[in-house]
Amino acid sequence: QVQLVESGGGLVQPGGSLRLSCAASGSIFSINAMGWYRQAPGKQRELVATIISGGSTNYADSVKGRFTISRDNAESTVYLQMNSLKPEDTAVYYCNANIRTTAWANGWNYWGKGTLVTVSS
């Protein structure tokens, strides 16, 4: 069984910063892509950023230049550094990882339960 546990959410003023973390644990053979998604009230879940095992990254246009995704492969952890936060960044942020549990298994997408980020003065 695989678990993803996020941490680091909270309340921050506009222009402030937060750092989210997501640790994967359990029966992990390898982790392919890891990423962050978010869902604001009344909206669909959307991609924020992804990072593959080799380190290549992809960002939503709305966060480019403000957010940075990184990962620690040894710790099976992905981070999201969020700077210059705006009220429109308010959402529940979900961690996602494509994980192989054995050498012969296909990768499967796992999700964390989410952490709330509120940007407000």
Disulfide bonds with the S-S distance in Angstrom:
Cys22-Cys95 2.07
